[in-house]
Amino acid sequence: MSDYTIVLGPRVRRYRTSVSPLAVAWYLSIGPLLVVVCAAFVVFLDRGPELIVIGAVIGLLVLAIAIVFLAWCTSARLDLHQHGIVLGRTVLGGRPRAMWFTEIHPASIRVFSDIDTIRPLRGGQRMLSPAWHFSPGADLAVTCLGPDPGGDPAPGRARPPQPGQGIAIFGSREAEEIAAALREGLERGGCPPHLARWSAQFGIQELKGTGLRAQGRIPGMRTDWTP
């Protein structure tokens, strides 16, 4: 029995992040493409065969990095407990993040489509924060604002929501179901039904823009967010 089971009650269900086959195929193809390009240089430009060897080494290295990255991304999971949730990864995930339902701001629970657009472009690469639990190419996601992720829930002590650092994002085709479970958990914790279910009126929202612009449309993502 884990510490989270003792504090948050028994686990009701485990959700795993949804995976985009196209994104997986693209990441796994980068390494082999490098080898093909090097081979083309050798054939058409009459370069030395050592270029193929160099390309093969680099290609294998890139492929290995891509495999580890994809394993890390796709291992994200959300455990739904009787009194709260636990977010984490089974591959190089570090310490899981847990929170009571009552530590989640009810107005921040939303479901978004095209969540992959929030990844900023840096150095020619689309970055993915360890605090975001979804895979490249993800579409639907549930978001909510919880407490600072640095601590663990304790009986009889509710931590306040922390705009910015406290945002939780989980990519899943079952995002609507997860959002409904969060609202039900808030009600069980004593939140008035009209407040717990207030955000359900928005349904699935489409994110506009990319990077920071898209991030700014998620309630609780900005440090100056107020409901």
C-alpha positions, 0 to 999 in steps of 0.5 A: 500500500502506497503512502498516497493510498493511505492519505487519499484513499484507495485508487479508483482508476488509473488513466494513461496519457493518449499517444499520437501515432503520427508524432511517434512515427516522426520522432522515430524516423529522425535518426534513420533519415539522417543515415539516408541523407548521409548515404545520399551525399556519398552517392551523389557527391562522391564523398568518402564512405566514412560519412555513412559511418558518421551518419549511422553513429549520429542516427543511432544516437538520435534514435536512442534519445527519441526512444527515451523521450517518447518512453518518458512522455507516454508513461504519464499517468493520472491515478484517481483516488477516493479523495484526490489524484496523483500525477506522475510518470513510470519512466524517469518520472521522479516524485509523483504529484498528489493533491486532495480534490479540495485543493483544486480550484473549481473554476480552473477545471477545463477540457481543451483540444489541441493541447500540443500547441502550448509547447514553446519553440526554443532552439528549433525544438518544441519544448515539453515541461516535466510538469505537463503530463502529455505526449507530443501531438496530443489533442484533448487534455484536462487542466486544473489549478492545484497547490504548489507541487513541491509538497505532499497532501497531509490529513487535515491541511489543505494547501492553497492553489498556486497560480503558475506553478500549481497548474496540472495538465494531463493529456487524454482522450478521456479528459471529459470523464476525468474533469467530471470526476474532479468535479464530483470529488470537489462535491464530496469534499464539501464544495457547493455543487454550483461552484464545483460544476460551474466550469462544466458549462465551457465543454471542450474549449479550443486553444488559440495561438501557440506557445505562450499565447496558448498557455495564457488561455488556460486558467491558472497558467499565469501567475496573475490569474484570478477567477 
